[in-house]
Amino acid sequence: MFSLTPKPLFLSTPFLPNHLNPAQPPLKSPPKTLSVSALIIPPSSSSYSQNQKQKQQQQQLYLPFKPPPSPLPSKYRSLDTNGRLDILTNRMGPWFEYAPLISSLTQEGFTSSTLEEITGIASIEQNRLVVASQVRDSLVECCTDDETVSYFDSPGSPEILYEIRILNTPQRSAAARFIIDNGFDGKRAEELARSMKDFPRRSGDRGWESFDGNSPGDCLAFMYFRQALEHKSAFFPELSKAALERALEVAETERAKQRVVKDLERSDEEGEGGVEIDELVRVPVVRLAIGEVAESSVVVVLPVCRAEGREIELEAAPWECGMEGNFGIVQAEKGWKQWVVLPGWSPVVPLKRGGVVVAFPQARGVLPWKGKRRDADEEVLVVADRGRKEVEYDDGFYLVVSGGNGSGEEGLKVERGAKLKEMGVEKSLGTVVLVVRPPREEMDDQLGDDAWE
């Protein structure tokens, strides 16, 4: 007879655990077999030494921290806070020995203002002392001779050493010797440091190849040489000659001296030409150099008007603006839309009231130049003095309203004084003091006398 009692069904599938299938006992992994050589022969000496080296390297990674040596002189290290403050207050000892006390007290939580109240040393002087002592230490570390280092032991030396902080260590050593030989003060030391720092970036400038960048005197001479070229381009021959004479005084290499002498002789020949004052162009035309504004120590900020705005916009521009405060914040008598920053050239610096800049989209039809010039399509900036409106000189240039600005519309124009007098014009909108052309890569000569009508 058949039994109707169901029998349990056992499934064998890899997706179910083995204990659900008693028909198939669980498989046991075969035991690991070790070779006889592995049981008898110990680890090789090479692998053992490698393990030892790894352990030693790991131990070396966790060496205890060792603080750097104290910058304080040994005689000051045992002093407490009150003792250090007392030394600073009375300025006991050489300046380069007590200067590090300022840093140590700052690390303890003293602020510069607190130290100023306690010791009487101003915050600016605190910074100067700390930086100057670090510069002096760098001179000692680079094996500068003892005579040079000892020269800066005097109380007035921090002001000089502070100025050469921007140089690297070898340059500091060379600059220190040059400062001693020429008896420079802090201001002259600042000029020297800036000229040495700036010299490599001037590669490609006119005359740069004649000066040696490893010579502090040549770097300073090249800075004066550049100033002479700027004065010459702005038609100030006396200032140009004075700058060349300063360059000749500090130049060290023969090649640099010869280049300066060459330009000096050329300026003397131009001065002996017997040019009358009436024959000179009273309006210098200067091409702005790339980066010249950023490198100028003195700048001038002036409002800008559009030539199409005519006399209405010209008169509406602010008459007074200047820089005030330690940050040179520009303040004007009223708001204005457009401004321009120009280097502190001699013609524009005196414009304290009434100075204005007129932007012309092109020089053609605006400036009275002779013939066809390839740069006549360049935009130009005309700097004028609105405080001087009378047409005084025949060879002067003045702003007037005219319909020939090159665009067929009425606008401002520059005219020579002689032509205005012929037309019976006695007053203008302002006397032109400078014409600025935009910067470009290639250098070119400035506008000569024969280029004006």
Residue, then its C-alpha position, 0 to 999 in steps of 0.5 A: m500500500f502506498s503511504l500518504t504521509p508526505k516525506p520531507l523534501f531535501l533540496s541541494t542548492p549552492f544558495l542554501p547553507n550546508h546544515l539544511n542538507p544533511a545528505q551532504p556533509p560540510l566540506k572541510s578545507p584541507p589542512k595546510t601542509l608545511s614543508v620539512s625545510a620550513l620547519i627545520i630551517p629558520p628565516s633567512s638572515s636577509s629577511y630578518s635584517q629587513n624586518q629589523k630595519q623596518k622596526q628601526q625606521q618606525q621607531q625613528l618616526y616617533l622621536p620626541f619633539k626637540p624645540p629649536p634653540s632659543p634666539l635669546p642670548s645666553k645671559y637673558r635666558s634665565l631672566d623672568t618676564n619682569g627682568r626682560l621688561d626691565i631690560l627693554t625699558n632701560r635698553m640695557g646692552p646692544w640693540f641686537e641683543y635685547a631686540p629678540l626679547i620683544s619676540s619672546l614677550t610676544q610669544e608669552g601673550f604681550t601685544s605691541s601696544t602693551l609693550e609700548e605702554i610698559t617699555g616706551i618703545a613704539s610699535i613701529e620701532q619694535n617691528r623695526l628692531v626685530v626685523a633688523s636683528q634678523v637681518r643682522d643674524s643673516l649677515v653673520e650666518c652668511c660669513t660676512d666679515d666681522e668689520t662689516v657686521s660690527y658697523f651695524d652695532s650702533p643704535g641707528s643701524p636698525e633703520i638701515l638694516y630694516e630697509i634691506r630686508i627685502l633682499n636675499t642673504p647674498q644681496r644683503s651682504a653686498a648691500a651692507r658693504f656698499i652702504i658702509d662704503n658710501g655712508f648711506d642713511g635709511k632713505r638711501a638704503e631703501e633706494l638701494a634695496r629697491s633698485m637691487k630687487d627691481f633690476p632683474r625685472r627690468s630686463g629688456d629696458r633701454g640700457w639694461e645690458s650695460f649694468d651688472g645686476n650683481s653690483p649694488g652700485d650698478c643697480l642703483a645707477f640703473m634706477y637713476f638712469r631710468q629716471a633720467l630717461e623719464h625726465k628727458s621724455a617729459f622735456f625736463p633736461e635739467l632733471s635728466k642731467a642731474a639724475l645721470e650725474r647721480a648715476l655716475e657717482v654710484a656706478e661701479t663697473e666700467r661698462a655702466k660708467q661709460r654708458v652714463v657718460k655717453d648719455l651725459e655728453r649727449s645731454d650736454e650737446e643738446g644743451e649747447g644747441g642754443v634752443e630758445i625758450d619760445e622754440l620749445v614745445r611747452v606740452p610734453v607728449v609721453r607714452l605711458a610705460i607698462g607697469e609704470v603707475a604701479e612702480s611709481s612712488v608718487v601718483v596723481v588721481l584726476p577726473v576724466c571727461r569725454a571729448e564729446g561732453r564739451e565744456i559742460e562736462l569739463e566744467a562739471a568735473p570735480w575741481e579738487c581731489g587729493m589723497e589724505g591719511n596714511f593710506g592715501i585715501v582719495q577724497a573729492e569735493k563730489g562724486w564722478k564717474q571716471w578717474v585716472v591714475l597717472p605717475g607723479w610726473s612734474p607737469v601734473v603734480p602741481l595740479k592741486r585745483g582745476g586739473v582734469v583729463v580729457a579722453f580722446p578716442q583718437a589723436r587725428g583731428v584733435l591734436p595739431w600734428k604735422g603730416k600723417r602719423r601712424d599713431a594718429d589713430e591712437e586714443v590719447l589723454v590730454v591733461a589740462d589746467r582749468g585754472r589757467k584759461e587765458v591764452e598767454y603764449d603763442d607756442g602754448f596749447y589750449l583746450v577749445v570747443s570745435g567741430g573737427n574732432g574726427s567724428g563729425e560731431e562737436g567736441l573738444k580740441v587742442e589748438r596752438g595759442a598763436k592760431l587762437k590769437e589770430m582768431g581773436v580768442e583770448k580765453s580757453l577752457g584750460t591750458v594743456v600741460l601734458v599729453v599721454r599716449p597708451p602703453r605698448e610693448e615696443m619703445d618709440d621716440q617722443l614727439g619732437d618739435d617739428a611734429w607740431e603745426 
